[in-house]
């Protein structure tokens, strides 16, 4: 594939990715992918991965499901041993290839999607409920109900 500079494009249902499905709130939708094999100017074999997919996650702020449009673009350096990792150019992540040189491309796509998941998913359109936030600054108690200086009591004690 590398020597022939092969490219693949396609669509996979999210249900194809078993490990990814375990961390999602829903497995509706499809992943559109483009994979390009080749060699860079240093002779390093690589695989360019581009994936676009809508992922259904649970918002950790509201605990409601939401859809996060996710795009992955990465270059993976194909290596046969861990010693080759240090020779990869900057911006190229290592991908350890089996001795027979075979890759399961669906697994590669799934790995990249798992790495792209946010650590704490939060819906950017969500807001906290009023019970959690409490009163806003304009809703605070009037100033005459609170003391001006919290250290005024200490000042009085010091005078004694």
C-alpha positions as CSV (number, residue, x, y, z in Angstrom):
1,X,0.0,0.0,0.0
2,X,2.8,2.4,0.9
3,X,4.8,1.7,-2.3
4,X,1.7,2.1,-4.5
5,X,0.6,5.2,-2.5
6,X,-2.9,3.8,-2.2
7,X,-5.8,5.9,-1.0
8,X,-9.1,4.7,0.5
9,X,-12.3,6.6,1.1
10,X,-15.5,5.4,2.5
11,X,-18.2,5.4,5.2
12,X,-18.5,3.1,8.2
13,X,-21.4,3.0,10.6
14,X,-20.5,3.9,14.2
15,X,-21.8,0.5,15.3
16,X,-18.7,-1.0,13.6
17,X,-16.5,0.4,16.4
18,X,-17.2,-1.8,19.4
19,X,-14.8,-0.1,21.8
20,X,-15.9,3.4,20.8
21,X,-19.6,2.4,21.2
22,X,-19.0,1.5,24.8
23,X,-18.1,5.1,25.7
24,X,-20.8,6.8,23.6
25,X,-24.3,7.6,24.6
26,X,-25.6,6.5,21.2
27,X,-24.2,4.8,18.1
28,X,-26.3,6.5,15.4
29,X,-24.6,7.9,12.4
30,X,-21.6,7.1,10.2
31,X,-17.9,8.0,10.0
32,X,-16.6,9.3,6.7
33,X,-13.0,8.5,6.3
34,X,-10.0,9.1,3.9
35,X,-6.8,7.1,4.3
36,X,-3.6,7.8,2.3
37,X,-0.5,5.7,2.3
38,X,2.9,7.0,1.2
39,X,6.5,7.9,2.0
40,X,7.7,11.3,3.0
41,X,10.9,13.0,1.9
42,X,12.9,11.1,4.5
43,X,11.6,7.7,3.2
44,X,9.4,7.1,6.3
45,X,6.3,5.1,5.5
46,X,3.1,6.9,6.7
47,X,-0.6,6.7,6.8
48,X,-2.6,9.9,6.8
49,X,-6.0,9.5,8.5
50,X,-8.9,11.9,8.1
51,X,-12.2,11.1,9.7
52,X,-15.4,13.1,10.2
53,X,-18.1,11.7,12.5
54,X,-20.9,13.0,14.8
55,X,-20.4,11.4,18.2
56,X,-23.2,11.3,20.8
57,X,-21.8,11.9,24.3
58,X,-23.2,12.6,27.7
59,X,-22.6,16.2,28.8
60,X,-21.0,16.2,32.2
61,X,-22.5,19.5,33.1
62,X,-26.2,18.7,32.4
63,X,-26.0,14.9,32.1
64,X,-28.0,15.1,28.9
65,X,-26.8,13.5,25.6
66,X,-25.5,15.8,22.9
67,X,-23.9,15.4,19.5
68,X,-20.3,16.5,19.1
69,X,-19.1,16.8,15.5
70,X,-15.6,15.4,15.5
71,X,-12.8,15.7,12.9
72,X,-9.6,13.8,13.1
73,X,-6.6,14.5,11.0
74,X,-3.4,12.7,11.8
75,X,-0.2,11.3,10.2
76,X,0.9,7.9,11.5
77,X,4.4,6.7,10.9
78,X,4.4,3.0,10.2
79,X,7.1,1.3,12.3
80,X,7.9,-2.4,12.8
81,X,9.7,-2.0,16.1
82,X,9.7,0.5,19.0
83,X,13.3,1.4,18.2
84,X,12.2,3.1,15.0
85,X,9.9,5.5,16.9
86,X,12.8,8.0,17.6
87,X,13.5,8.3,13.9
88,X,10.0,9.6,13.1
89,X,9.7,13.2,12.0
90,X,8.0,15.7,14.3
91,X,4.2,15.7,14.0
92,X,4.1,12.0,13.1
93,X,2.6,9.6,15.6
94,X,4.0,6.0,15.7
95,X,1.8,3.1,14.6
96,X,3.3,-0.3,15.3
97,X,2.7,-2.6,12.4
98,X,2.6,-6.4,12.8
99,X,5.5,-8.5,11.4
100,X,3.3,-9.6,8.5
101,X,2.7,-5.9,7.6
102,X,-1.0,-6.2,7.9
103,X,-3.2,-3.4,9.3
104,X,-6.9,-3.5,10.2
105,X,-7.9,-0.1,9.0
106,X,-11.2,0.0,10.9
107,X,-9.2,-0.5,14.1
108,X,-6.8,2.3,13.1
109,X,-9.8,4.6,12.6
110,X,-11.4,3.5,15.9
111,X,-8.1,4.2,17.8
112,X,-7.9,7.7,16.4
113,X,-11.5,8.4,17.3
114,X,-10.9,7.2,20.8
115,X,-7.9,9.5,21.1
116,X,-10.0,12.4,19.9
117,X,-12.7,12.0,22.6
118,X,-12.7,14.9,25.1
119,X,-11.6,13.9,28.6
120,X,-14.7,15.6,30.1
121,X,-17.5,16.0,27.5
122,X,-19.4,19.3,27.9
123,X,-22.0,20.5,25.5
124,X,-20.8,24.0,24.4
125,X,-24.5,25.1,24.2
126,X,-25.4,24.1,27.7
127,X,-25.8,26.2,30.8
128,X,-25.9,25.2,34.5
129,X,-29.3,25.0,36.1
130,X,-30.2,27.9,38.5
131,X,-30.3,25.5,41.5
132,X,-26.6,24.8,40.9
133,X,-25.4,28.3,40.1
134,X,-27.3,30.1,42.9
135,X,-28.2,33.8,42.9
136,X,-26.4,36.1,40.5
137,X,-24.4,39.1,41.7
138,X,-27.4,41.4,41.2
139,X,-29.6,39.1,43.3
140,X,-27.3,39.3,46.4
141,X,-28.4,40.6,49.7
142,X,-28.6,44.4,50.0
143,X,-25.4,46.0,51.3
144,X,-26.9,47.2,54.6
145,X,-27.5,43.6,55.6
146,X,-23.8,42.7,55.5
147,X,-20.9,44.2,57.3
148,X,-18.6,46.4,55.3
149,X,-15.4,44.8,56.6
150,X,-15.2,41.2,57.8
151,X,-12.2,42.2,59.9
152,X,-14.0,44.9,61.8
153,X,-14.7,42.5,64.7
154,X,-10.9,41.8,65.0
155,X,-10.2,45.5,65.0
156,X,-12.5,45.9,68.0
157,X,-10.9,43.1,69.8
158,X,-7.4,44.6,69.2
159,X,-8.5,47.9,70.8
160,X,-9.5,46.2,74.0
